[in-house]
Amino acid sequence: MPSEAEHNLHLAYAEASVVLIESLMLVLVERGVLSKDQLFDALEAAIETKKRFVEDGIHAELSGLAAGTLTRIANSIAAARCRKGAHT
Amino acid sequence: MPDSARFALHRSELREPLIRGDRKLLELMEGSEMQVAAGTLLIEANTEHQFVYRMVSGWAARSRTLADARDQFILVFLPGDLFAVKSMFVTRHPDDVLLLSDAVIQKIHHRELHDIYEKDSDVANRCIWQVIEEERRLHNWVVGLGLGSAEERLAALLIDFHGRLALSGSIPAAAMKFEMPLTQAQIGDHLGITSVHVNRVLRAFREEGIAIIRDGQVQIGDFEKLQRAAYLLLDHYERTTPEYSAGAR
């Protein structure tokens, strides 16, 4: 079992990763590099995967929370401002 | 102090009954004031609740938390608002009511209020009015969540707060600065976006000179730009009432 300090460090890494990826997604959408639809495809695949984990009982509680977090990110991306002329 | 939108779009013949009803409610609730600390869960979702409240000072929010820990702020209550009026009619509230700042609130037992509601049409009008006003705000918010960008939602929210705080007498109508005790995460919970996204929108507002939100305070830099950003999401009342735009020059 990891120590509490190690555990917290892993949580911090996980949190930082999600924040960084979401931040990158927003930059990519705002600059028109990727369309929202392309990001939704990626997010929906991730959400589906985590929901499947819940159904299969694999880290079910954590997977449910992760699916919720990803859904929140998808909704947030939907409200992002696109570069003029970029695909939505 | 009337509701925080001062009876938006009311029929003129209802003005006097609404003001009388408001005064009668003030008298009924007099002496019930209580201080409540920020972070207090005043009403817990899905529990029985006996009271109807009026916000004297401070901020509160109705919110719902999903089983996977996602939160949505549904309504924000400001000084002058009656809230939890539904206690008169339903045994359970489906949502939490959380104090966002230290607050002074008044309360009345649902049975006492309902007795008077049945006998006094002024009080009944005032209570029903609060439900109508909440519906107006909720309709606006549904449009914002369904159609608005993150920037439009934040701009509309700031204009809503400014207008209601001005109408309730909490700030001068021309104020360019007001306290807003929501954290960045809570702003996200209200706007339906993540904290990361809130941060980007706040930065954009700051860089464009529209507004700065920091340390629980909103400093509006350019009210006209703020209005332009929010315009499509504002309803007729918000577009035409000076307190929602008095800062614009």
Boltz contact constraints between the chains, C-beta under 6 A:
constraints:
  - contact:
      token1: [A, 19]
      token2: [B, 196]
      max_distance: 6.0
  - contact:
      token1: [A, 22]
      token2: [B, 196]
      max_distance: 6.0
  - contact:
      token1: [A, 23]
      token2: [B, 196]
      max_distance: 6.0
  - contact:
      token1: [A, 26]
      token2: [B, 200]
      max_distance: 6.0
  - contact:
      token1: [A, 64]
      token2: [B, 68]
      max_distance: 6.0
  - contact:
      token1: [A, 65]
      token2: [B, 68]
      max_distance: 6.0
  - contact:
      token1: [A, 65]
      token2: [B, 69]
      max_distance: 6.0
  - contact:
      token1: [A, 68]
      token2: [B, 68]
      max_distance: 6.0
  - contact:
      token1: [A, 68]
      token2: [B, 70]
      max_distance: 6.0
  - contact:
      token1: [A, 72]
      token2: [B, 70]
      max_distance: 6.0
  - contact:
      token1: [A, 72]
      token2: [B, 194]
      max_distance: 6.0
  - contact:
      token1: [A, 73]
      token2: [B, 194]
      max_distance: 6.0
  - contact:
      token1: [A, 75]
      token2: [B, 192]
      max_distance: 6.0
  - contact:
      token1: [A, 76]
      token2: [B, 193]
      max_distance: 6.0
  - contact:
      token1: [A, 76]
      token2: [B, 194]
      max_distance: 6.0
  - contact:
      token1: [A, 76]
      token2: [B, 197]
      max_distance: 6.0
  - contact:
      token1: [A, 79]
      token2: [B, 149]
      max_distance: 6.0
  - contact:
      token1: [A, 79]
      token2: [B, 150]
      max_distance: 6.0
  - contact:
      token1: [A, 79]
      token2: [B, 193]
      max_distance: 6.0
  - contact:
      token1: [A, 81]
      token2: [B, 149]
      max_distance: 6.0
  - contact:
      token1: [A, 81]
      token2: [B, 151]
      max_distance: 6.0
